[in-house]
Amino acid sequence: MSLPYAEPYKIKMVEKIYRSTRAEREKWIKKAYYNLFNLKSNQVYIDLLTDSGTGAMSDKQWSEMMIGDESYAGASSYYKMKNAIKDILGFDYFLPTHQGRAAENVLFSTIIKKGNIVPGNSHFDTTKGHIEFRKAKAIDCTIDEAFDTTKNHPFKGNLDLNKLEDVLKKYPREKIPLIIVTITNNSSGGQPVSMKNLREVKLLANKYAIPVFFDSARFAENAYFIKKREKGYENHTIKEIVKEMFSHASGMTMSSKKDAIVNMGGFIAMRSEKLFKEASVYNIMFEGYITYGGMSGRDMNALAQGLDEGTEFNVLEARIKQVEYLGNKLIEAGVPIQRPIGGHAIFIDAKRFLPQIKKEEYIAQTVAVELYIVGGIRGVEIGTILADRDPVSRKNRYPDLELVRLAIPRRTYTNSHMDYVAAVCKKIFDTRNEAKHGLKILEEAPIMRHFTVKLNKIK
């Protein structure tokens, strides 16, 4: 008989969380204008809003925090981070930033101009926001299988090469500053990109002399799925797979708050010294000097250690097995989710969950609000509100996928918490036919509205 799986760590410190009443939550969410971002953290029981910066750091990471070098220029912590990026990812040049969207801001300020076209695989909210803020256009070239949540395709994050080449043929070379590949593909349900696809995208990009950049927040999880699902990589280590993945990129941006398991930090890495020098100007303007870039020395130390730990198989296995545990519980309960189960989150298919709610009434947000009211669980809408309005017509964009993301922080919750989340989801799903209406927008920002939008229930 095989022995059951157990996590490769033990808990050294705990944090108290408050389990509120339904009456309290109904009052709090109304005051928050039915926007889960507006809730106070102590009003949330299980917080699955994001896995960004919410994980539990290791004892070695905390030890590195204590020896951080806080020198303004040339800190030893900078060189520790530089060496980790070179050794693990293979890039000679990098710029530290305070988080992923800051890395995008610096990079895009350097290379994206008004009227540019940026193809990729389901650009995430901040990526698309930074592109559209510069009056450029993001074009989604994800494979069609990604938009069928019932289909078990192993690499739903892949780019469709025909769609991509159609874009590259349609526009002149100078209009396309880069191709962005998001690994894993968050917006399509935490889905990985295969090594074969990464290789083919790079070959196609070379044909048109266009650089490929990876949005790499969850690159290690992507490597895990390559090891588990792609023939020929079964016996490769995660670090070997990571090195090969990034050999197909000209550069990368990273929110290190995910796979490097830190509370704050990010970076841009690249092969081109010329691009490094050009981007350094913007890094100094927006972030700080090039050897700290908005980060403290202690955070750079923790990040370097986290890159090493986060690319170890047992760390990834424990993390992804917990996501699978929750996903399988929901599948058993009949709750419709994106399949196969992704790396960092479970994505509830809100259209199949509440088919009676009109798309104009923000289906995924309606489900997310109900999860909070019934169980104190905070997820996030990955649907129409996040998709924002078309920058020209100002009409709502209705994406093919209308999802509620339950992002699981690393090493933070136990499987008992996952059991609770599954029970709440089942309870709402079993009574789903009682829902008659969704939500309406009262007030919204002109871009990336989902963070601050104000809503009300439709009676």
Buried (B, 14 or more C-beta within 10 A) or exposed (E): EEEEEEBEEEEEEEEEBEEBEEEEBEEBBEEBBBBBBBBEEEBBBBBBBBBBBBBBBBEEBBEBBEEBBEEEEEBBBBBBBBEBBBEBBBBEBBBBBBBBBBBBBBBBBBBBEEEBBBBBBBBBBBBBBBBBBBEBBBBBBBBEBBBBBEEEBBBBBBBBBEBBBBBBEEBEEEBBBBBBBBBBBBBBBBBBBBBBBBBBBBEBBEEBEBBBBBBBBBBBBBBBBBBBBBEEBEEBBBBBBBBBBBEBBBBBBBBBBBBBBBBBBBBBBBBBEEBBEBBBEBBBEBBBBBBBBBBBBBBBBBBBBBBBBBBBBEBBBBBBEBBBBBBBBBBEBEBBBBBBBBBBBBBBBBBBBBEEBEBBBBBBBBBBBBBBBBBBBBBBBBBBBBBBBEBEEEEBEEBBBBBBBBBBBBBBBEBEBBEBBBBBBBBBBEEBEEBEEBBEBEEBEEBBBBBEBBBEBBE
